[in-house]
Amino acid sequence: MAKNNKEPQDRLYELGNAPIGKLLFKYSLPAVIGTVVSAIYNIIDSIVIGHAIDDPNVVSGIAVTFPVMNLVTALGMLVGAGAAARVSIVMGQNDRRIAEIILGNCVQLSLIIGVAYATLFYIFMDPILKMFGASPNSLPYAREFMVWVLPGCVLQNLTFSFNNVMRASGYPAKAMYTNMIGAVLNCILAPLFLFGFHWGIRGAAIATDISMTVTAIWVMSHFFNRNNTLHFEHGTYRFNWPIIRSVLYIGMAPFLINATGSAINAIVNNTLMKYGGDNAIASVVVFNRFVTIFVFTIIGICQGMQPIVGYNYGSGRYKRLMKTFRLAAITGVIISTTGSIVGHFNPRAIASMFMQDPEQIACAVNCLQITTLTFWMVGFQIVTTNFFQSLGMAGKSIFLSLTRQIIFMVPLLFILPRMWQLDGVWASYPISDFLSTVVAIILLTKQLSHIRIMARKRSEETPEQAAHDL
């Protein structure tokens, strides 16, 4: 029993004492593996659907469902990211009871949000799909997929929420297995159901449902184990509104990133339908699936960064959190630069993986060559946004997420297509990436200056601890 009590303490001790490079690698590698496996699943799933069903409209039909599924991710992050950040901070303050209350409150909150989302979507399915750009040709495919996949979305919402908390409470490797289990299972079942059983697009949805169920059971079983750092306790389920507000406040930033992304996709899809039709919408599938593997890798780095930054911010070890950010930002830029180079110079090979129609491929090639021009900047922007979130500074994180998605992207989508037609839609991506990165640099410079001042004051007050923080 003493061994079980010692292990959680060791997990928390390393967050404030282990070398930063080694620590970030330890926490990021499982997250990166998990998110990349999930990204590979998404890519394989799209490839299987595109080649198993001999109709070009199926690709654009799937594209229409992406914004809807992004909302599921957004709702999961609303609770999960906020809970993970709050747990990291209060654990850094050595307040385990508050962490357990956060856990108990968030399980109910996740279930309520998931059921409400699925119910509303069933009621207003066709109008929502049409709003996201479904045409008469693509609507039947989009509708069939969503009818079958929605029940699993409730469990997916629960998984997204608590996998973040699992990682934040000192179990990065176990959190990695969550994504791996679901992705590997889906990669096996989707081809079986489409090519073997010939179930069509509903086969892909059923495969997703089964994978969501298995991963939800895996994640929740972790928190019922009393030997783990955090677990469900009696007396922690009653809603504590100050805690719920703090969780939702912090989680609002990643929620808005994904939710506004869905709104932007609706605007993009409708604009693409006007200037390029279903082929242009299908091209978005190629772009989104390609950049997903790089974005998810960066998100994995950020997930590894989050508990380190949150814990050290809560315990006043400012130099450690600054060093963590610098290392994460450099890594993120290297990853996004790789994506920018590959996407810009190898667009035809990438497009041919997802589609068979020559006209669709030509449209996707043009899309990739333009949209990846400044993609190399995205790594810095994502890491910076997550850095503010990890500090509990939701306002700044929300603002940064809105700069690209709303403040810059929306006006560009209304202005550029009128001048350059379809190319104007594609050009809005690199321009908004550039402008949002400039804003991120400005906000970050001010925040790091403030943190340096706090670190200097701490070193003057406690020089021994300041030296230890390095």
C-alpha positions as CSV (number, residue, x, y, z in Angstrom):
1,M,0.0,0.0,0.0
2,A,2.9,2.3,0.7
3,K,4.2,1.7,-2.7
4,N,0.9,2.8,-4.3
5,N,0.8,6.0,-2.2
6,K,4.4,6.8,-3.2
7,E,3.9,6.4,-6.9
8,P,1.5,9.4,-7.3
9,Q,3.8,11.6,-5.3
10,D,6.7,10.7,-7.5
11,R,4.7,11.6,-10.6
12,L,4.0,15.0,-9.2
13,Y,7.6,15.5,-7.9
14,E,9.1,15.0,-11.3
15,L,6.9,17.8,-12.8
16,G,8.7,20.3,-10.6
17,N,12.1,18.8,-10.5
18,A,13.1,16.6,-13.5
19,P,15.2,18.2,-16.3
20,I,12.9,20.1,-18.7
21,G,14.1,18.4,-21.9
22,K,13.7,14.9,-20.5
23,L,10.4,15.8,-18.9
24,L,8.8,17.4,-22.0
25,F,10.0,14.4,-24.1
26,K,8.5,12.0,-21.5
27,Y,5.1,13.7,-21.5
28,S,5.0,14.7,-25.2
29,L,6.1,11.5,-26.8
30,P,3.0,9.4,-25.6
31,A,0.7,12.3,-26.5
32,V,2.3,12.7,-29.9
33,I,2.1,9.0,-30.6
34,G,-1.5,9.0,-29.5
35,T,-2.5,12.0,-31.6
36,V,-0.5,10.9,-34.6
37,V,-2.1,7.5,-34.5
38,S,-5.5,9.2,-34.3
39,A,-4.5,11.4,-37.3
40,I,-3.4,8.4,-39.3
41,Y,-6.7,6.8,-38.5
42,N,-8.5,9.8,-39.9
43,I,-6.4,9.7,-43.0
44,I,-6.9,5.9,-43.6
45,D,-10.6,6.3,-42.9
46,S,-10.9,8.9,-45.6
47,I,-8.8,6.9,-48.0
48,V,-10.9,3.7,-47.4
49,I,-14.2,5.6,-47.9
50,G,-12.9,7.4,-51.0
51,H,-11.8,4.1,-52.7
52,A,-14.5,1.8,-51.4
53,I,-17.5,3.8,-52.7
54,D,-17.3,4.5,-56.4
55,D,-19.0,8.0,-56.3
56,P,-17.0,11.3,-56.2
57,N,-19.8,12.8,-54.2
58,V,-19.0,10.6,-51.2
59,V,-15.8,12.6,-50.6
60,S,-17.6,15.9,-50.4
61,G,-20.3,14.3,-48.3
62,I,-17.7,13.3,-45.7
63,A,-16.2,16.8,-45.9
64,V,-19.6,18.2,-44.8
65,T,-19.5,16.0,-41.7
66,F,-16.1,17.3,-40.6
67,P,-17.4,20.5,-39.0
68,V,-20.1,18.5,-37.2
69,M,-17.5,16.1,-35.7
70,N,-15.3,19.0,-34.9
71,L,-18.0,20.2,-32.6
72,V,-17.9,17.0,-30.7
73,T,-14.1,17.5,-30.2
74,A,-14.8,21.1,-29.2
75,L,-17.3,20.1,-26.5
76,G,-14.9,17.5,-25.2
77,M,-12.1,20.0,-25.0
78,L,-14.5,22.5,-23.4
79,V,-14.6,20.3,-20.3
80,G,-11.4,18.3,-20.7
81,A,-8.9,21.0,-21.4
82,G,-10.3,23.2,-18.7
83,A,-10.3,20.3,-16.2
84,A,-6.8,19.3,-17.1
85,A,-5.4,22.9,-16.7
86,R,-7.2,23.3,-13.3
87,V,-6.1,19.9,-12.1
88,S,-2.4,20.7,-13.0
89,I,-2.5,24.0,-11.2
90,V,-4.2,22.8,-8.0
91,M,-2.0,19.7,-7.9
92,G,1.0,22.1,-8.1
93,Q,-0.6,23.8,-5.0
94,N,-0.9,20.4,-3.3
95,D,-4.7,20.6,-3.1
96,R,-5.8,17.0,-4.1
97,R,-9.3,17.4,-2.7
98,I,-10.1,20.2,-5.1
99,A,-8.7,18.1,-8.0
100,E,-11.1,15.3,-7.0
101,I,-14.1,17.7,-6.9
102,I,-13.1,18.9,-10.4
103,L,-13.1,15.2,-11.5
104,G,-16.5,14.4,-10.1
105,N,-18.1,17.5,-11.4
106,C,-16.7,17.1,-14.9
107,V,-18.0,13.6,-15.5
108,Q,-21.6,14.8,-15.1
109,L,-20.9,17.9,-17.1
110,S,-19.5,15.9,-20.0
111,L,-22.4,13.5,-20.1
112,I,-25.0,16.3,-20.0
113,I,-23.3,18.2,-22.9
114,G,-22.9,15.1,-25.0
115,V,-26.5,13.9,-24.7
116,A,-27.8,17.5,-25.4
117,Y,-25.6,17.8,-28.5
118,A,-26.6,14.4,-30.0
119,T,-30.3,15.1,-29.4
120,L,-30.3,18.5,-31.0
121,F,-28.4,17.3,-34.0
122,Y,-30.9,14.4,-34.6
123,I,-33.8,17.0,-34.5
124,F,-32.2,19.5,-36.9
125,M,-29.9,17.2,-38.9
126,D,-30.7,18.2,-42.5
127,P,-30.8,21.9,-42.0
128,I,-27.4,21.8,-40.1
129,L,-25.8,19.7,-42.9
130,K,-27.1,22.0,-45.5
131,M,-25.7,24.9,-43.5
132,F,-22.3,23.3,-43.6
133,G,-22.4,23.1,-47.4
134,A,-24.2,19.8,-48.2
135,S,-25.5,19.8,-51.8
136,P,-28.3,17.6,-53.1
137,N,-25.6,15.2,-54.3
138,S,-23.6,14.9,-51.1
139,L,-26.4,15.2,-48.5
140,P,-27.5,11.5,-48.6
141,Y,-24.0,10.4,-47.7
142,A,-23.5,13.0,-45.0
143,R,-26.9,12.2,-43.5
144,E,-26.4,8.4,-43.5
145,F,-23.0,8.8,-41.8
146,M,-24.3,11.1,-39.1
147,V,-27.4,9.0,-38.2
148,W,-25.2,6.1,-37.4
149,V,-22.2,7.9,-35.7
150,L,-24.1,10.2,-33.3
151,P,-24.7,7.7,-30.6
152,G,-21.0,7.1,-30.3
153,C,-20.4,10.9,-30.1
154,V,-21.6,11.0,-26.5
155,L,-18.9,8.5,-25.5
156,Q,-16.4,10.3,-27.6
157,N,-17.1,13.5,-25.7
158,L,-16.5,11.7,-22.4
159,T,-13.2,10.2,-23.8
160,F,-11.9,13.6,-25.0
161,S,-12.7,15.2,-21.6
162,F,-11.0,12.6,-19.3
163,N,-8.1,11.6,-21.4
164,N,-6.8,15.1,-20.9
165,V,-7.2,14.8,-17.1
166,M,-5.5,11.4,-17.2
167,R,-2.4,13.0,-18.8
168,A,-2.5,16.0,-16.5
169,S,-2.6,13.8,-13.4
170,G,0.7,12.1,-14.3
171,Y,-0.2,9.3,-16.8
172,P,1.0,10.4,-20.2
173,A,1.7,6.9,-21.5
174,K,-1.7,5.6,-20.5
175,A,-3.3,8.6,-22.2
176,M,-1.4,7.7,-25.3
177,Y,-3.0,4.2,-25.3
178,T,-6.5,5.7,-25.4
179,N,-5.9,7.2,-28.9
180,M,-4.0,4.1,-30.0
181,I,-6.7,1.7,-29.0
182,G,-9.4,3.6,-30.7
183,A,-7.4,4.3,-33.9
184,V,-6.1,0.8,-34.4
185,L,-9.5,-0.7,-33.8
186,N,-11.1,1.7,-36.2
187,C,-8.4,1.0,-38.9
188,I,-9.3,-2.7,-38.6
189,L,-13.1,-2.4,-38.5
190,A,-13.6,0.3,-41.2
191,P,-12.0,-1.7,-44.1
192,L,-13.8,-4.8,-42.9
193,F,-17.2,-3.2,-42.8
194,L,-16.7,-1.3,-46.1
195,F,-14.8,-3.9,-48.3
196,G,-15.8,-7.1,-46.5
197,F,-19.4,-6.5,-45.5
198,H,-20.2,-3.9,-48.1
199,W,-22.1,-1.8,-45.6
200,G,-21.2,1.5,-47.3
201,I,-20.7,4.7,-45.4
202,R,-22.7,3.4,-42.4
203,G,-20.0,0.8,-42.0
204,A,-17.5,3.6,-41.4
205,A,-19.8,5.1,-38.8
206,I,-20.4,1.8,-37.0
207,A,-16.7,1.2,-36.8
208,T,-16.3,4.6,-35.3
209,D,-19.0,3.9,-32.7
210,I,-17.4,0.6,-31.6
211,S,-14.0,2.3,-31.2
212,M,-15.5,5.2,-29.2
213,T,-17.2,2.7,-26.9
214,V,-14.0,0.8,-26.2
215,T,-11.9,3.9,-25.6
216,A,-14.5,5.4,-23.2
217,I,-14.5,2.2,-21.1
218,W,-10.7,2.3,-21.1
219,V,-10.5,5.9,-19.9
220,M,-13.2,5.8,-17.3
221,S,-11.9,2.6,-15.8
222,H,-8.7,4.4,-15.0
223,F,-10.5,6.9,-12.7
224,F,-12.4,4.1,-10.8
225,N,-9.0,2.7,-9.7
226,R,-8.3,4.0,-6.3
227,N,-4.5,3.4,-6.6
228,N,-4.2,6.1,-9.3
229,T,-3.2,9.7,-8.5
230,L,-6.8,10.9,-9.0
231,H,-9.9,8.8,-8.8
232,F,-13.6,9.2,-8.2
233,E,-14.6,9.8,-4.6
234,H,-17.9,10.0,-2.8
235,G,-19.0,13.6,-2.1
236,T,-17.3,15.1,-5.2
237,Y,-20.2,14.8,-7.7
238,R,-22.4,17.6,-6.4
239,F,-22.1,20.5,-8.7
240,N,-19.7,23.1,-7.4
241,W,-20.5,26.1,-9.6
242,P,-17.3,28.1,-8.9
243,I,-15.3,25.1,-10.1
244,I,-17.5,24.5,-13.1
245,R,-17.2,28.2,-14.1
246,S,-13.4,28.0,-13.8
247,V,-13.2,24.8,-15.8
248,L,-15.4,26.2,-18.6
249,Y,-13.6,29.5,-18.6
250,I,-10.2,27.9,-19.2
251,G,-11.7,25.3,-21.6
252,M,-13.4,28.0,-23.6
253,A,-10.3,28.7,-25.6
254,P,-9.8,25.2,-27.2
255,F,-13.6,25.0,-27.5
256,L,-13.7,28.2,-29.5
257,I,-10.8,27.1,-31.6
258,N,-12.8,24.0,-32.7
259,A,-16.2,25.5,-32.6
260,T,-15.2,28.5,-34.7
261,G,-13.3,26.1,-36.9
262,S,-16.7,24.4,-37.6
263,A,-18.3,27.8,-38.3
264,I,-15.5,28.7,-40.6
265,N,-15.8,25.4,-42.4
266,A,-19.5,26.2,-43.0
267,I,-18.6,29.5,-44.5
268,V,-15.7,27.9,-46.5
269,N,-17.9,25.1,-47.8
270,N,-20.6,27.4,-48.9
271,T,-18.1,29.7,-50.5
272,L,-16.4,26.8,-52.2
273,M,-19.8,25.5,-53.5
274,K,-20.3,28.9,-55.1
275,Y,-16.9,29.2,-56.7
276,G,-15.9,25.6,-57.3
277,G,-18.7,23.2,-56.5
278,D,-18.4,19.7,-54.9
279,N,-14.9,19.2,-56.3
280,A,-13.7,22.2,-54.3
281,I,-15.3,21.0,-51.2
282,A,-13.7,17.6,-51.7
283,S,-10.3,19.3,-51.9
284,V,-10.8,20.5,-48.3
285,V,-10.8,16.9,-47.3
286,V,-7.4,16.5,-48.8
287,F,-6.0,19.6,-47.2
288,N,-7.6,18.9,-43.8
289,R,-6.4,15.3,-43.7
290,F,-2.9,16.2,-44.8
291,V,-2.3,19.0,-42.3
292,T,-4.0,17.0,-39.5
293,I,-1.0,14.8,-39.0
294,F,1.2,17.8,-38.5
295,V,-1.3,19.8,-36.4
296,F,-2.0,16.7,-34.2
297,T,1.7,16.2,-33.7
298,I,2.0,19.8,-32.5
299,I,-1.1,19.4,-30.3
300,G,0.6,16.3,-28.8
301,I,3.6,18.5,-27.9
302,C,1.2,21.0,-26.3
303,Q,-0.5,18.2,-24.3
304,G,2.9,17.2,-23.0
305,M,3.7,20.9,-22.2
306,Q,0.4,21.6,-20.4
307,P,0.9,19.7,-17.1
308,I,4.5,20.8,-16.9
309,V,3.7,24.5,-17.4
310,G,0.5,24.3,-15.2
311,Y,2.3,22.6,-12.3
312,N,5.3,24.9,-12.3
313,Y,3.2,28.0,-12.7
314,G,1.1,26.9,-9.7
315,S,4.2,26.2,-7.6
316,G,6.0,29.4,-8.7
317,R,8.8,27.8,-10.7
318,Y,8.7,30.4,-13.5
319,K,12.1,29.7,-15.1
320,R,11.1,26.1,-15.6
321,L,7.8,27.0,-17.4
322,M,9.6,29.5,-19.7
323,K,12.2,26.9,-20.7
324,T,9.4,24.4,-21.3
325,F,7.6,26.9,-23.6
326,R,10.8,27.7,-25.6
327,L,11.5,24.0,-26.3
328,A,7.9,23.3,-27.2
329,A,7.7,26.3,-29.6
330,I,10.9,25.4,-31.4
331,T,9.7,21.8,-31.9
332,G,6.3,23.0,-33.1
333,V,7.8,25.3,-35.7
334,I,10.0,22.5,-37.0
335,I,7.0,20.2,-37.4
336,S,4.8,22.8,-39.2
337,T,7.7,23.8,-41.5
338,T,8.0,20.1,-42.5
339,G,4.3,20.1,-43.4
340,S,4.6,23.3,-45.4
341,I,7.4,21.9,-47.5
342,V,5.9,18.5,-48.1
343,G,2.4,19.9,-48.9
344,H,3.6,22.6,-51.3
345,F,6.0,20.5,-53.3
346,N,4.2,17.1,-53.4
347,P,0.5,18.0,-53.8
348,R,-0.4,15.5,-56.6
349,A,0.8,12.5,-54.7
350,I,-1.1,13.6,-51.6
351,A,-4.3,14.3,-53.5
352,S,-4.2,10.9,-55.3
353,M,-4.2,9.1,-52.0
354,F,-7.7,10.4,-51.2
355,M,-9.6,10.6,-54.5
356,Q,-9.7,8.9,-57.9
357,D,-11.4,11.5,-60.1
358,P,-8.9,13.5,-62.2
359,E,-10.8,16.8,-61.9
360,Q,-11.0,16.5,-58.1
361,I,-7.3,15.7,-58.0
362,A,-6.4,18.8,-60.1
363,C,-8.5,21.0,-57.8
364,A,-6.9,19.6,-54.7
365,V,-3.4,20.1,-56.1
366,N,-4.1,23.8,-56.5
367,C,-5.6,24.0,-53.0
368,L,-2.5,22.4,-51.4
369,Q,0.0,24.6,-53.2
370,I,-1.6,27.8,-52.0
371,T,-2.9,26.8,-48.5
372,T,0.5,25.5,-47.3
373,L,2.5,28.6,-48.2
374,T,2.7,29.9,-44.6
375,F,1.7,26.7,-42.8
376,W,5.2,26.8,-41.3
377,M,4.0,29.5,-38.9
378,V,1.2,27.5,-37.5
379,G,3.4,25.5,-35.1
380,F,4.3,28.7,-33.2
381,Q,0.8,30.0,-33.1
382,I,-0.7,26.7,-31.7
383,V,2.0,26.3,-29.0
384,T,1.5,30.0,-27.9
385,T,-2.2,29.6,-27.7
386,N,-1.9,26.5,-25.6
387,F,0.8,28.1,-23.4
388,F,-1.7,30.8,-22.3
389,Q,-4.3,28.1,-21.7
390,S,-1.9,26.1,-19.6
391,L,-1.3,29.3,-17.4
392,G,-5.1,29.5,-16.9
393,M,-5.2,32.7,-19.0
394,A,-8.2,31.8,-20.9
395,G,-8.9,35.3,-22.2
396,K,-5.7,35.6,-24.1
397,S,-5.9,32.0,-25.3
398,I,-9.4,32.7,-26.6
399,F,-8.4,35.9,-28.3
400,L,-5.5,34.2,-30.1
401,S,-7.8,31.4,-31.2
402,L,-10.2,33.9,-32.6
403,T,-7.6,36.0,-34.5
404,R,-7.1,33.3,-37.2
405,Q,-10.6,31.8,-37.2
406,I,-12.8,34.9,-37.0
407,I,-11.0,38.2,-37.0
408,F,-8.8,37.5,-40.1
409,M,-10.3,34.5,-41.9
410,V,-13.9,35.6,-42.2
411,P,-13.3,39.0,-43.7
412,L,-10.7,37.4,-46.1
413,L,-13.3,34.8,-47.2
414,F,-15.7,37.6,-48.2
415,I,-13.1,39.8,-49.9
416,L,-10.5,37.6,-51.7
417,P,-12.9,35.3,-53.7
418,R,-14.5,38.4,-55.3
419,M,-11.1,39.2,-56.7
420,W,-9.5,35.8,-57.3
421,Q,-12.5,33.4,-57.4
422,L,-11.6,30.0,-56.0
423,D,-7.9,30.9,-55.5
424,G,-9.2,33.7,-53.2
425,V,-10.7,31.1,-50.9
426,W,-7.4,29.2,-50.8
427,A,-5.4,32.4,-50.3
428,S,-7.4,33.3,-47.1
429,Y,-5.6,30.4,-45.3
430,P,-2.0,31.5,-45.6
431,I,-2.8,35.2,-45.1
432,S,-4.7,34.5,-41.9
433,D,-2.0,32.2,-40.6
434,F,0.6,35.0,-41.1
435,L,-1.5,37.7,-39.5
436,S,-2.5,35.6,-36.5
437,T,1.1,34.6,-35.9
438,V,2.1,38.3,-35.7
439,V,-0.5,38.9,-33.1
440,A,0.7,35.9,-31.1
441,I,4.2,37.2,-31.1
442,I,3.0,40.6,-29.7
443,L,1.0,39.0,-26.9
444,L,3.7,36.5,-26.0
445,T,6.4,39.1,-25.8
446,K,4.4,41.0,-23.2
447,Q,3.6,37.9,-21.2
448,L,7.2,36.6,-21.1
449,S,8.4,40.0,-19.9
450,H,5.9,39.8,-17.0
451,I,7.0,36.2,-16.2
452,R,10.7,37.3,-16.2
453,I,9.9,40.0,-13.7
454,M,8.2,37.4,-11.4
455,A,11.1,35.0,-11.8
456,R,13.6,37.8,-10.9
457,K,11.6,38.7,-7.8
458,R,11.5,35.0,-6.8
459,S,15.2,34.6,-7.2
460,E,15.8,37.6,-5.0
461,E,13.5,36.2,-2.3
462,T,14.6,32.6,-2.4
463,P,17.9,32.2,-4.3
464,E,18.3,28.5,-3.3
465,Q,14.9,27.6,-4.8
466,A,15.5,29.7,-7.9
467,A,18.7,27.8,-8.6
468,H,16.9,24.5,-8.1
469,D,14.2,25.6,-10.6
470,L,16.8,25.6,-13.4
